[in-house]
Amino acid sequence: MHNFSAGPGILPKEVLQQASAACLDFNNSGLSLLEVSHRGKDVIAVFDRAVSLVKSLLEIGDDYSVIFLQGGASLQFSMVPANFLNNKAAYLNTGVWASKAIKEAKLYGNTEVVASSEDRNFSFIPKEYSIPTDADYFHITSNNTIYGTQMRTFPKCPVPLFCDMSSDIFSHRFDATQFDLIYAGVQKNMGPAGATMVILKKELLQKIKRTLPSMLNYAIHIEGESMFNTPPVFAVYVSMLTLDWLDKNGGVEWAENRNRAKANLFYSELDRNSQFVGTVDLEDRSWMNANFVLTAPEKEAAFKTLLKQAKISGLDGHRSVGGFRASMYNAMDIETVQVLVDVMKSFEQNNG
Ligand SMILES: *Cc1c(COP(=O)(O)O)cnc(C)c1O
């Protein structure tokens, strides 16, 4: 099968094999990874290795902490303002996930939406806005998974910059040190569902003013080295394997070259082919999720038949927007994108 699922996304085949093996026998212990204590030294070594891979792949130093939490990126929508919204927060509204983050922030205090692309169904990234200098932080969403828009360069920011990178973390090079906080549900580009990675600058911790439930307090999770409570060991293990795979292949630069090539291949066909049209502004197109519709929607069933014959799965658009969406995360190779491009070509020949 050729899996274009938007999330949970695909993982490298060798990672799936290693993960399966560890379910039966972890590190030749004769025990399943799913049945051992997270306090054991081999499990602690998995967490340490995952953290050190994150730091080396993103080129961040010891002024940052990296932790793995539960509750998805969705819990980060609440944890971020619970910990850091003291005076006011600024948000950029670029899609459903950003809107959900804004909704949660409003529960904690003054939340200013500096710009929104909602009036054009989130088909672009707003560029003209000013960030209030008295905000505690400015929150953005680098890749809008549902709509297929992406920011690969980031605004100069007079206040701490926070980012939801759930669907494009490790997909291209960027200066991670311009961010004070990055979070990502691991299930799009680095692992299975069940863990959320949070990277934050240690100096931010001084800004936590609220009395918080322990489970919502970043300082407590950092102090506990992601093991304040029983952590999602399997999800972190698979993330570690995926990061190891990425590192061995050439790291984020390798991923960037491959993702750029995949996106170029797909979008060139989209723009050439008379039967399809993209739904977002050219300059804001995502390399991770490419959204498109048929020029003749009544031919949808015929297109879907071709997809099925080619063993393509997961190409339906999000239930809130319809159409089609090709998700081309890190683990996807260019040959898989070529399979889709070939189907698009034969669809045009049949219908042109
Ligand atoms: C999938 C996704 C989320 C939601 O993640 P959960 O882990 O399901 O809470 C949030 N933000 C972005 C950008 C996403 O792609």
The ligand as an SDF file (V2000), in Angstrom:
LIG
                    3D

 15 15  0  0  0  0  0  0  0  0999 V2000
   -2.6300   16.8300   14.5070 C   0  0  0  0  0  0  0  0  0  0  0  0
   -2.3320   18.1940   14.9790 C   0  0  0  0  0  0  0  0  0  0  0  0
   -2.7130   18.6390   16.2610 C   0  0  0  0  0  0  0  0  0  0  0  0
   -3.5030   17.7850   17.2180 C   0  0  0  0  0  0  0  0  0  0  0  0
   -2.7300   16.8190   17.7720 O   0  0  0  0  0  0  0  0  0  0  0  0
   -3.2860   15.8110   18.9010 P   0  0  0  0  0  0  0  0  0  0  0  0
   -2.0440   15.0610   19.2360 O   0  0  0  0  0  0  0  0  0  0  0  0
   -4.3550   15.0010   18.2570 O   0  0  0  0  0  0  0  0  0  0  0  0
   -3.8080   16.6160   20.0240 O   0  0  0  0  0  0  0  0  0  0  0  0
   -2.3480   19.9130   16.6370 C   0  0  0  0  0  0  0  0  0  0  0  0
   -1.6620   20.7180   15.8140 N   0  0  0  0  0  0  0  0  0  0  0  0
   -1.2960   20.3380   14.5750 C   0  0  0  0  0  0  0  0  0  0  0  0
   -0.5310   21.2760   13.7050 C   0  0  0  0  0  0  0  0  0  0  0  0
   -1.6170   19.0610   14.1260 C   0  0  0  0  0  0  0  0  0  0  0  0
   -1.2370   18.6680   12.8900 O   0  0  0  0  0  0  0  0  0  0  0  0
  1  2  1  0
  2  3  1  0
  2 14  2  0
  3  4  1  0
  3 10  2  0
  4  5  1  0
  5  6  1  0
  6  7  2  0
  6  8  1  0
  6  9  1  0
 10 11  1  0
 11 12  2  0
 12 13  1  0
 12 14  1  0
 14 15  1  0
M  END
$$$$
